[in-house]
Amino acid sequence: MKRTAIAMTIGGLVAGGLFLAGGAANAMPSDTPCGASDVHVTVARDPSNAAGHEAYVLTYTAASATTNCKLEGAPTALAFLAGGQRLPVTATPDGSEAVPVNLRAGHPAVSRIVQRSAAAPSATPNFVTFDLPTGPYGQPVSVEWPAGAVLKGDTVQVTPVSS
């Protein structure tokens, strides 16, 4: 009888611990992909660059102090707009490894739009639109392009989000 009571007590504690751990893992906000309302995005010229290239940094910051969500991969469906018209510039992922990033207040994330610096200037966009890097179903956002910043060539590469 005593052994049965002890076994039931231990079994109950283990089951309760698994239930609590499972509940915490399922409710963890960093497992939730970021939505457009969770993220504030800006774009600025990147002061650092690899030889022969220049870049613009997309900075993702938490929209509120309670934001805690996940970004992963590169922005998709990237388009540049000037005067409301889509510019003929193609964006492709650069092939870097995509690691999940937990976006929260005080912990921004970045990705880059990279172009060849020797390419001929092609256009000066007003906006860049793209789907957030949250997997196959990223939400669309539109960000004001830096005033006077020129795109070069007809292709750019986009890096995955990183912290």
C-alpha angles and dihedrals in degrees: 000000000000091000091050091051091049092047091049091049093049091044090051092050092049093047091047091050092050091048092052093045092047092048092050092049093049093048096046106128092212088068088061116091113238117256125209090260091055096057137060111199129197132176127211138162111275110236091205124061145161118257111283094013140083128193147198118220121225106205119200116200130177112265092217141014090257097051112123114159142131131261120186135170130005127312110269136204089034114185133171119216131200120178089350092302125115112243120227095248121128121211123203132179113258093226097245119147113273113223121181115255123204107222115205139141110301092013109085126178132215142201129180139229105213127197134176108261093213094056117109116261108262108175147339109233126203096203141015119210127193145147114264115257095254101120129274095334104049117165118243121251133178121212130188111248116229109273112262095003108145127215115222125211126350100280135057132180124228123210125215118260116271136176 
